[in-house]
Amino acid sequence: MADQTVRLDAGRVSLDFMATLGHRCGERLPDPPALEAWLRAAGLADETVAVQKAGLEAARELRAALFGVIHAELHDSAAPPASLAVINDAAAVPASAPRLVQDDQRVRAEWPAADVAEALGRLARDVIDLLAGPERALLRECAAEDCSGIYVDASRGRRRRWCSSARCGNRARVAAHRARRSGAIGEAEA
């Protein structure tokens, strides 16, 4: 991947997928292998997934549609009809059924290998579930001025301000600390 960082901290896989376009201009899926790596890291595909150029284009189109609909929801405006159509078309791709398998002493679900269209369908169904369910009320935009991250605020008290405390939150705390130090130094010199 372009920056080798797979963000999986937005609270929903569809929102994590949206984060593959950093600040809506920094492409983190520059080529098919980057999308393959992201799908594997997100648990949407296994090692056998093979992405072609058309699959990458479909993924980028779905990501743009997700942005369009989520942005409209967050700003109480009508969702773009074309974005709704892209999401609905992707969601219509059927998912493979999971199987139960025994591992050591535990039973777990095992999903068959997914192709790109099926993985994109799971992303589309995830955003539909998000917007139609109770987590819709927990959608937030990152408070950092230079970030366009969107996340589900499942924090206690619902006071989370940043898409990532380790990235945006840390930058904001460092900037506030520097501003306080700069102000304290300026007062001491006066």
C-alpha angles and dihedrals in degrees: 000000000000097000096014090232118123108195113209101161106096095096096246130056091231090057090046087054090053088056089066086085101064113214084348089281107060105084113215093177101059096153143009095270090056091054090047090053092048093049090051093047091049091050094244096117141013133228092287096066112116118192121202126194091266090054091052091049091050090050092051091047090052091047091053090049091051090052091049095051097040092047090050091050093049091049097042094243134127116279115243108261092222090055091050090051093051092050093045092048091050092046090054092068104103120241123229114250118252122235131214114239132180117240115182101305098339136081115221139174118256121195121207117241111286128217120220096264091052092048090050088048090056090051091050093048089049092057091045089053090047095051094042095046140066094272089070087083089056097058112123139174119229112263092220110108093220096048133080096189119145121198145164110257102218092154122129107270091012091256101131109135105180136053087231127016089201094055116020095020092050092048090051093049092048091049091049091048092050091048091051092048091047090050092047091049091047091051092048091052093049 
